[in-house]
Amino acid sequence: MVAVAICAVLGVVMLSSLSGSFRLWERGMAGAAEVSAADAFDISFSRDFASSVAGRTFLGKADRCEMSTLRVSPKGETELVRVRYTVKKDGVLHEVWRGGGEPDPGARPDESDEFATRAFRDFAYAGTNAADAVWSPTWDDETPGFISLECAIGDPPIRRVYAR
């Protein structure tokens, strides 16, 4: 009888440890997926902003950034496209329209994907002179020199800054 009780107690302890290990593993996997999505966004946004075309319409809001940029097509040709990044509660929506001009209202994008990261909160914009940079939550002029994106990771939150 005592042996059965000891075995039962050991079984409960082992199951509890195993369950805790699985929860820890799931949390680690979710964190890795978040970092991967944030990195994928970072690569895409950095490429588009660095290749953005000066003199074309640039629209910046706290929750959305839209610009014309140059990309290499699958055929290896350079093409002008219009890109929009929209910060949402559960990720960043990335939309692309070919042709580079402002899309017609209601026009569906030619490409669309979503970076499933909740790490980012809002955009801010500044002019081309880093020494006198004054950050603004909106921008509707020439392409700005700098864009920052508040990152919800960390306390206090940090800002990622992208330079053109």
N, C-alpha and C positions, 0 to 999 in steps of 0.2 A: 504494500500500500504506500509506504514512504517512497519507494523507488518510482512508482507511478506519479506521485505528486511532484517529485523532483524533475522527472521527465516533462511533465506538463508545464512547470514553471520555466524550465530551460527552453521549451518550444515556444512559449509566449515571448520570452526575451529575444530569441532568435528572429521570430516573425516581426517583432517591433523594430529590431535593428535593420532588418531587410527592408521594411516599409520606409523607414527613415532614409535609408540609402537611396531608394528609388525616388523619393521626394527631392532629395539633394541633387540627384542626377538630372531630374526634370528641370529644376531651377537653373542648373548649370547650362543645360541645352537651350533653354529659353533665353538666357543671357547671351549665349554664343550667337543665336539667331538674331538677336537685337543688334549686336555689334556688327555682324555680317551685313545686315540691311543698312545700317548707318554708314558703313564703309562703301557699299555699292552706291548709295546716294552721293556720298562725298566725291567719288570718282566721276560720276555722271555730271553732277553740278559743276565741279571744278573744270571739267572739259568744256561744257557749254558756256560758262561765264568767260573763260580764257579765250574762247573762239568767238565771243559775241561781236557783232558788227557795229562799230561806232557809227552814229548818225542815223541809225534805224530806231524805230519806236521802242522804247523800253518802258515797261510798266512794273512798278514795284509797290506792293502793299505789304502789310505786316504778315498776312497769311498767304500771299501769292507773289510769285516773281515770274515775269514773262519777258522774253527777249528773242531777237533774231540772232541766229548763230550759224556758223559754217560746220558742216559735218561731212564725213566721207561716206558715200553711199556704198551698198554692197558691191556695186560694180566698180568701185575704186574712184568714182568721180566726186568732186566737191560739190555740195549742194547747199543752198540757203534754206534753212528751216526755221520755223517759229516754235519755241518751246515754252511750256508753262509748268512751273512747280507749284503745287498747292499743298500747304501744310494742313493736314486733317487730324482728327483726334487719334486715329489708329494708324497713321502713316503719312507718307508724302506721295501725292499723286503726280506723275510725270506724264505730260501729254506733248505730242509732236505733230505739227502741221507742215507739210511740204510747201515750198513756195516762198517762205520767209515773211510774207505779209501778214497783216492782222487777219485772223480767221473771221469769217462771217459769223454773226451771232447765231448760235445753235448748230454751227458746223461741227461735225464729229471729227476728232483727231485721226490722223493717219496711223499713229502709234500711241499706245497708252500702256503704262505699267505703274505699279505701286511699290514703293519701298516700305515694307512693313516695319517701320520703326516709330516708336513714340518718343524718341529722344529729342526731337526738335519742336520748338514752340513758335518762334516768329522771326521774320527777316527784319533787317535794318539796313539803311543805305547811307553812303557818304560819297563826297566828291573825290576828285583825283589827287588832292593834296593831303597826304597822310598826316602831315604836321598840324593841319587845321581841320582834321576830320570832325565833323559834327554829324552824329548819327540821327537819321530820320526814319520813322516807320513807313513813310511813303516816298515814292520817287517816280516822276512821270516826265522826265527830261531826257537829255542825252544819257548814254550808258554810264552808270556811276563807276568810279574808280575802285570802290570797295563795297562788298556786301558782307554782312555778318548774319549769322543764324544762331539764335540762342539755343543752347543745348541743355536739355532738362536733366542731364546726368551731372551729378555733383551738387554740392551745397557749399557755397552759393553756386547757381548755374553758371556755366562758362559760355563764351561765345566763340564760335568758329568764324574766322575771318577769311574771306576769299578776295584776292587782289587780281586786278586785270592787267 
